[in-house]
Amino acid sequence: MGEHRRFVSAIVADTVGSGLFLPLTILYFLEVTDLSLVQIGSALSLSALLTMPAAFVIGSLVDRLGGRRMMLLGNVVQAVGMLGYLWVEEFWPVALCTVLLNLGRQAFWGSFGNVVTAITRPGERELWFGFLQALRNLGYAVGGVLAGIALQVGTETAFRTVVVANALTFVLAFILLLDVPDHRSVPADHVAVGGGWRVVLRERAYLRLVLGHLTFVLGIMVLNFALPVYAAETLALPGWLVGAIFTLNTVMVGLGQGLAVRWMTGRVRARMMAFAQVLFLAGYATFVVAGVLPLWLAVAAMLLGAVVYTSGELVGGPVFSATAAEAAPDHLRGRYLGLVQLVWGVGGTVAPVAYTWLLEHGTATIWLVLGLVAVAGAAFSLALPRALPTAGERVTAG
């Protein structure tokens, strides 16, 4: 980590706090408000929808103000939104505080790629993005363990303590980032002010990369929005399996991301993007097979499928991130990566509704649809270097 210890520590602090609260989000509102499950879900989805366009504003601000300043602002806004949860009781206050949290999260993670690109050298980007992704997963894991303790206690005080603890992690991340040098790819007075978004939206090659990234994001969302329901409800497998799959995914990414990057070193980025989709497809096929097996064989098949599926995340994550960052020009990188952040917002908005609807229409329906998405994503990735030379470069590890 060298001179970047405080930046890395800020990322860890942020992810531990998020891992602490995210598993309890819906349960928290059920505990402290009189809202129904449907009302809570509607408030969260509405908030995600309202904040999606903010990616365009945040991308412009990153180019003008710098990534570090926007990360600082993101921490402040997230802390305010989280503390607001201590007093919410009705639908609209929940939605408003969640809007603040989403805006802060977009500002923080929408600036993340810009800062990583500015503090690293060409040739080590996959290694850094992979390293930080591993730390994020380990942070989520630590937070998830603490969340489990709060859930076991089960009191309103325990839930509110989680909220305060999460807010404090945002404050800690803010303090750590204060001493991080304000690395800029280009001087502030060289940043283009006019026509920035017109340039970005007219670059079809980069838009193709963004579309390919969307197919990858839709695969990533399976872990949160499809696998738990499929395992526990559709197949009626033991409840502990859901937790085991999440733990397996977290441990694999946390401990195996560096090994995956080193294994990919020297291989063409676009082929690794396609291979990630192939691994997703193999994981989906294993989940389908689990649906026709006896109980304990089905459990084993689900765990095996989770290993294969997570391998796709290990392969695709650093390559997509590094390619998106390096394909963007320095003076407009905030806007370019803002499109990538928007993709995650679209995935987070569409996946809960689409995946639950597909799960209601047969055991294998969702995996068939997602398999077609993976095949399309693989084909799309293989053709990408013809339009975007950066995708045809080879993975490096410093």
C-alpha positions as CSV (number, residue, x, y, z in Angstrom):
1,M,0.0,0.0,0.0
2,G,2.9,2.4,0.6
3,E,1.8,6.0,0.7
4,H,-1.8,5.0,0.1
5,R,-2.5,3.5,3.5
6,R,-4.9,6.1,4.6
7,F,-6.9,5.8,1.3
8,V,-7.0,2.0,1.6
9,S,-8.0,2.4,5.3
10,A,-10.9,4.7,4.3
11,I,-12.2,2.1,1.9
12,V,-12.1,-0.5,4.6
13,A,-13.9,1.7,7.1
14,D,-16.6,2.5,4.6
15,T,-17.2,-1.1,3.6
16,V,-17.2,-2.5,7.2
17,G,-20.0,0.0,8.0
18,S,-22.0,-0.8,4.9
19,G,-21.6,-4.6,5.6
20,L,-22.9,-3.9,9.1
21,F,-26.1,-2.3,8.0
22,L,-27.0,-3.6,4.5
23,P,-28.1,-7.1,5.7
24,L,-30.4,-5.5,8.3
25,T,-31.9,-2.7,6.1
26,I,-35.4,-4.1,5.7
27,L,-35.4,-5.7,9.1
28,Y,-34.4,-2.4,10.7
29,F,-37.5,-0.6,9.3
30,L,-39.8,-3.5,10.2
31,E,-38.5,-3.1,13.8
32,V,-38.6,0.7,14.3
33,T,-41.5,1.7,12.0
34,D,-45.1,0.6,11.4
35,L,-44.5,0.3,7.7
36,S,-45.4,-2.9,5.9
37,L,-42.8,-5.0,3.9
38,V,-44.3,-3.7,0.6
39,Q,-44.1,-0.1,1.8
40,I,-40.5,-0.5,2.8
41,G,-39.5,-2.1,-0.4
42,S,-41.3,0.6,-2.4
43,A,-39.5,3.4,-0.4
44,L,-36.1,1.8,-1.2
45,S,-36.9,1.2,-4.9
46,L,-38.3,4.8,-5.3
47,S,-35.2,6.2,-3.7
48,A,-32.9,4.2,-6.1
49,L,-35.0,5.4,-9.1
50,L,-34.9,9.1,-8.0
51,T,-31.1,9.1,-7.6
52,M,-30.1,7.4,-10.8
53,P,-29.8,10.6,-12.8
54,A,-27.4,12.0,-10.2
55,A,-24.6,10.0,-11.9
56,F,-24.5,12.6,-14.6
57,V,-24.1,15.5,-12.1
58,I,-21.6,13.6,-10.0
59,G,-19.5,12.7,-13.0
60,S,-19.2,16.4,-14.0
61,L,-18.4,17.4,-10.4
62,V,-15.6,14.8,-10.2
63,D,-14.0,16.3,-13.3
64,R,-14.2,19.8,-11.9
65,L,-13.5,19.3,-8.2
66,G,-11.4,16.1,-8.1
67,G,-12.2,12.6,-6.9
68,R,-11.0,13.0,-3.3
69,R,-13.3,16.0,-2.7
70,M,-16.3,14.1,-4.0
71,M,-15.4,11.1,-1.8
72,L,-15.3,13.4,1.2
73,L,-18.6,14.9,0.3
74,G,-20.0,11.4,-0.2
75,N,-19.0,10.4,3.3
76,V,-20.7,13.5,4.8
77,V,-24.0,12.9,3.0
78,Q,-24.0,9.2,3.8
79,A,-23.4,10.0,7.5
80,V,-26.3,12.5,7.5
81,G,-28.7,10.1,5.8
82,M,-27.8,7.2,8.1
83,L,-28.3,9.3,11.2
84,G,-31.6,10.4,9.8
85,Y,-32.8,6.7,10.1
86,L,-32.8,7.1,13.9
87,W,-35.9,9.3,13.6
88,V,-37.9,8.0,10.6
89,E,-41.3,6.5,11.1
90,E,-43.2,7.2,7.9
91,F,-42.8,6.3,4.2
92,W,-41.5,9.7,2.9
93,P,-38.9,10.2,5.7
94,V,-37.6,6.7,5.0
95,A,-37.4,7.5,1.2
96,L,-35.8,10.9,1.8
97,C,-33.0,9.5,4.1
98,T,-32.4,6.7,1.6
99,V,-32.1,9.3,-1.2
100,L,-29.4,11.0,0.8
101,L,-27.6,7.7,1.4
102,N,-27.8,6.8,-2.3
103,L,-26.5,10.2,-3.3
104,G,-23.6,9.9,-0.9
105,R,-22.8,6.4,-2.1
106,Q,-22.9,7.5,-5.7
107,A,-20.5,10.4,-4.9
108,F,-18.1,8.1,-3.0
109,W,-18.0,5.2,-5.4
110,G,-18.5,7.3,-8.5
111,S,-15.2,9.0,-7.5
112,F,-13.4,5.8,-6.4
113,G,-12.3,4.7,-9.9
114,N,-10.9,8.2,-10.7
115,V,-8.8,8.3,-7.5
116,V,-7.5,4.7,-8.1
117,T,-6.5,5.6,-11.6
118,A,-4.8,8.8,-10.5
119,I,-2.7,7.2,-7.8
120,T,-1.6,4.1,-9.8
121,R,0.5,3.6,-12.9
122,P,-0.5,1.9,-16.2
123,G,0.3,-1.8,-15.9
124,E,-0.9,-2.2,-12.3
125,R,-4.5,-1.1,-12.5
126,E,-6.0,-4.6,-12.5
127,L,-3.9,-5.5,-9.5
128,W,-5.1,-2.4,-7.6
129,F,-8.8,-2.7,-8.5
130,G,-8.6,-6.4,-7.6
131,F,-6.9,-5.7,-4.3
132,L,-9.4,-3.0,-3.3
133,Q,-12.3,-5.3,-4.4
134,A,-10.9,-8.0,-2.1
135,L,-10.7,-5.5,0.8
136,R,-14.3,-4.4,0.1
137,N,-15.5,-7.9,0.4
138,L,-13.6,-8.6,3.5
139,G,-15.0,-5.4,5.0
140,Y,-18.5,-6.5,4.1
141,A,-17.8,-9.8,5.7
142,V,-16.6,-8.3,9.0
143,G,-19.7,-6.0,9.0
144,G,-21.9,-9.0,8.2
145,V,-20.6,-10.9,11.2
146,L,-21.3,-7.9,13.5
147,A,-24.8,-7.5,11.9
148,G,-25.5,-11.1,12.8
149,I,-24.7,-10.4,16.4
150,A,-27.1,-7.5,16.4
151,L,-29.7,-9.6,14.7
152,Q,-29.2,-12.3,17.4
153,V,-29.8,-9.7,20.1
154,G,-32.9,-8.6,18.2
155,T,-33.8,-5.5,20.2
156,E,-34.6,-2.0,18.9
157,T,-31.6,-0.7,20.8
158,A,-29.3,-3.2,19.0
159,F,-30.7,-2.1,15.6
160,R,-30.2,1.6,16.4
161,T,-26.7,0.9,17.6
162,V,-25.9,-0.6,14.2
163,V,-27.2,2.7,12.6
164,V,-24.9,4.8,14.8
165,A,-21.9,2.5,14.2
166,N,-22.4,2.8,10.4
167,A,-22.6,6.6,10.6
168,L,-19.4,6.6,12.6
169,T,-17.6,4.6,9.9
170,F,-18.5,7.2,7.4
171,V,-17.0,9.9,9.7
172,L,-13.9,7.8,10.2
173,A,-13.5,7.4,6.4
174,F,-13.9,11.2,6.0
175,I,-11.1,11.8,8.6
176,L,-8.8,9.4,6.9
177,L,-9.4,10.9,3.5
178,L,-8.5,14.4,4.7
179,D,-4.8,13.6,4.7
180,V,-4.9,11.8,1.4
181,P,-3.2,13.9,-1.3
182,D,-5.6,15.3,-3.9
183,H,-4.2,13.4,-6.8
184,R,-5.5,14.7,-10.1
185,S,-4.9,13.2,-13.6
186,V,-4.9,16.7,-15.0
187,P,-4.7,20.1,-13.4
188,A,-8.1,21.6,-12.4
189,D,-7.7,24.5,-14.8
190,H,-7.3,22.1,-17.7
191,V,-10.6,20.4,-17.2
192,A,-13.1,21.0,-20.0
193,V,-16.2,22.8,-18.8
194,G,-18.4,22.9,-21.9
195,G,-19.5,20.0,-24.0
196,G,-18.2,17.3,-21.7
197,W,-21.3,15.1,-21.7
198,R,-21.9,15.6,-25.4
199,V,-18.4,14.2,-26.0
200,V,-19.0,11.2,-23.7
201,L,-22.4,10.3,-25.1
202,R,-21.2,10.4,-28.7
203,E,-18.3,8.0,-28.1
204,R,-20.0,4.8,-29.3
205,A,-17.0,2.6,-28.5
206,Y,-17.1,3.5,-24.8
207,L,-20.9,3.1,-24.8
208,R,-20.4,-0.4,-26.1
209,L,-18.1,-1.1,-23.1
210,V,-20.8,0.3,-20.8
211,L,-23.4,-2.0,-22.3
212,G,-21.1,-5.0,-21.9
213,H,-20.5,-3.9,-18.3
214,L,-24.3,-3.9,-17.8
215,T,-24.5,-7.6,-18.7
216,F,-21.8,-8.3,-16.1
217,V,-23.6,-6.2,-13.4
218,L,-26.8,-8.2,-14.0
219,G,-24.8,-11.3,-13.3
220,I,-23.3,-9.8,-10.1
221,M,-26.8,-8.9,-8.9
222,V,-27.8,-12.6,-8.9
223,L,-26.1,-13.1,-5.5
224,N,-28.3,-10.5,-3.8
225,F,-31.6,-10.8,-5.5
226,A,-32.0,-14.3,-7.0
227,L,-29.9,-16.9,-5.2
228,P,-31.4,-16.4,-1.7
229,V,-35.0,-16.7,-2.9
230,Y,-34.2,-19.6,-5.3
231,A,-32.4,-21.6,-2.6
232,A,-34.7,-21.0,0.4
233,E,-38.1,-20.6,-1.3
234,T,-38.1,-22.2,-4.8
235,L,-36.0,-25.3,-3.8
236,A,-36.9,-25.2,-0.1
237,L,-33.3,-26.0,0.9
238,P,-32.0,-25.5,4.5
239,G,-31.9,-21.9,5.6
240,W,-28.2,-22.0,6.5
241,L,-27.3,-22.5,2.9
242,V,-28.1,-18.9,2.0
243,G,-25.6,-17.7,4.6
244,A,-23.1,-20.3,3.5
245,I,-23.3,-19.1,-0.1
246,F,-22.7,-15.5,0.9
247,T,-19.8,-16.4,3.1
248,L,-18.3,-18.6,0.4
249,N,-18.6,-15.7,-2.1
250,T,-17.0,-13.2,0.3
251,V,-14.1,-15.4,1.3
252,M,-13.3,-16.4,-2.3
253,V,-13.3,-12.7,-3.4
254,G,-11.5,-11.5,-0.3
255,L,-8.7,-14.1,-0.5
256,G,-8.6,-15.1,-4.1
257,Q,-8.8,-11.9,-6.0
258,G,-5.1,-11.3,-6.2
259,L,-4.5,-14.9,-7.3
260,A,-7.1,-14.4,-10.1
261,V,-5.4,-11.2,-11.3
262,R,-2.0,-12.9,-11.4
263,W,-3.5,-15.9,-13.3
264,M,-5.0,-13.5,-15.9
265,T,-1.7,-11.6,-16.4
266,G,-0.7,-11.7,-20.0
267,R,-4.2,-12.6,-21.2
268,V,-6.4,-10.3,-23.4
269,R,-8.8,-8.3,-21.4
270,A,-11.8,-8.9,-23.7
271,R,-11.3,-12.6,-23.6
272,M,-11.3,-12.5,-19.8
273,M,-14.5,-10.4,-19.9
274,A,-16.1,-13.2,-22.0
275,F,-14.6,-15.9,-19.8
276,A,-16.3,-14.3,-16.8
277,Q,-19.6,-14.6,-18.6
278,V,-18.9,-18.3,-19.4
279,L,-18.3,-18.9,-15.7
280,F,-21.6,-17.2,-14.8
281,L,-23.3,-19.5,-17.4
282,A,-21.7,-22.6,-15.9
283,G,-22.8,-21.5,-12.4
284,Y,-26.4,-21.0,-13.6
285,A,-26.4,-24.5,-15.2
286,T,-25.4,-26.0,-11.9
287,F,-28.2,-24.2,-10.1
288,V,-30.7,-25.6,-12.6
289,V,-29.3,-29.2,-12.0
290,A,-29.7,-28.6,-8.2
291,G,-33.4,-28.2,-8.8
292,V,-33.8,-31.9,-9.8
293,L,-31.5,-33.5,-7.2
294,P,-32.3,-35.0,-3.8
295,L,-31.8,-32.6,-0.8
296,W,-28.2,-33.0,0.1
297,L,-27.0,-33.4,-3.4
298,A,-28.9,-30.2,-4.2
299,V,-27.1,-28.5,-1.4
300,A,-23.8,-29.7,-2.7
301,A,-24.7,-28.6,-6.2
302,M,-25.7,-25.1,-5.0
303,L,-22.3,-24.7,-3.2
304,L,-20.4,-25.9,-6.3
305,G,-22.4,-23.5,-8.5
306,A,-21.6,-20.7,-6.1
307,V,-17.9,-21.4,-6.4
308,V,-18.1,-21.4,-10.2
309,Y,-20.3,-18.3,-10.3
310,T,-18.0,-16.4,-7.9
311,S,-15.0,-17.3,-10.1
312,G,-16.8,-15.2,-12.8
313,E,-16.8,-12.3,-10.4
314,L,-13.1,-12.8,-9.7
315,V,-12.2,-12.8,-13.4
316,G,-14.5,-10.0,-14.6
317,G,-14.4,-7.4,-11.8
318,P,-10.9,-6.1,-12.1
319,V,-10.8,-6.3,-15.9
320,F,-14.0,-4.4,-16.5
321,S,-12.9,-1.7,-13.9
322,A,-9.4,-1.2,-15.3
323,T,-10.6,-1.1,-18.9
324,A,-13.3,1.4,-18.1
325,A,-10.8,3.6,-16.2
326,E,-8.1,3.5,-18.8
327,A,-10.3,3.9,-21.8
328,A,-11.5,7.3,-20.5
329,P,-9.6,10.5,-21.3
330,D,-8.0,12.1,-18.2
331,H,-9.9,15.4,-18.3
332,L,-13.3,13.7,-18.6
333,R,-12.8,10.5,-16.6
334,G,-15.3,11.5,-14.0
335,R,-18.0,11.7,-16.6
336,Y,-17.0,8.5,-18.3
337,L,-16.9,6.5,-15.1
338,G,-20.2,8.2,-14.1
339,L,-21.8,6.1,-16.9
340,V,-20.3,3.0,-15.3
341,Q,-21.7,4.0,-11.9
342,L,-25.1,4.6,-13.6
343,V,-25.0,1.0,-14.8
344,W,-24.8,-0.2,-11.2
345,G,-27.8,2.0,-10.4
346,V,-29.8,0.5,-13.3
347,G,-28.9,-3.0,-12.2
348,G,-29.9,-2.3,-8.6
349,T,-33.2,-0.9,-9.8
350,V,-34.1,-3.5,-12.4
351,A,-32.8,-6.7,-10.8
352,P,-35.1,-6.9,-7.7
353,V,-38.2,-6.6,-9.8
354,A,-37.1,-8.6,-12.8
355,Y,-35.5,-11.5,-10.8
356,T,-38.4,-12.0,-8.4
357,W,-40.9,-11.9,-11.4
358,L,-38.8,-14.6,-13.2
359,L,-38.6,-16.7,-10.1
360,E,-42.4,-16.9,-10.0
361,H,-42.5,-18.4,-13.6
362,G,-40.8,-21.7,-13.2
363,T,-37.7,-23.2,-11.6
364,A,-35.4,-22.8,-14.6
365,T,-36.9,-19.7,-16.2
366,I,-34.6,-17.2,-14.5
367,W,-31.5,-19.2,-15.3
368,L,-32.5,-19.5,-18.9
369,V,-32.9,-15.7,-19.2
370,L,-29.7,-15.0,-17.3
371,G,-27.9,-17.6,-19.4
372,L,-28.9,-15.8,-22.6
373,V,-27.7,-12.5,-21.1
374,A,-24.3,-14.2,-20.3
375,V,-24.0,-15.6,-23.8
376,A,-24.8,-12.2,-25.3
377,G,-22.3,-10.5,-22.9
378,A,-19.6,-13.0,-23.9
379,A,-20.1,-12.4,-27.6
380,F,-20.3,-8.7,-27.1
381,S,-17.0,-8.7,-25.2
382,L,-15.1,-10.7,-27.8
383,A,-16.1,-8.2,-30.4
384,L,-15.2,-5.1,-28.3
385,P,-11.5,-4.7,-29.2
386,R,-12.5,-3.8,-32.8
387,A,-14.1,-0.7,-31.5
388,L,-12.2,-0.1,-28.2
389,P,-8.4,-0.9,-28.4
390,T,-8.1,-0.7,-24.6
391,A,-10.2,-3.9,-24.4
392,G,-7.7,-5.7,-26.6
393,E,-4.8,-5.0,-24.3
394,R,-3.4,-7.7,-22.0
395,V,-3.9,-7.9,-18.3
396,T,-1.0,-6.7,-16.2
397,A,-0.1,-7.0,-12.6
398,G,2.5,-4.3,-12.0
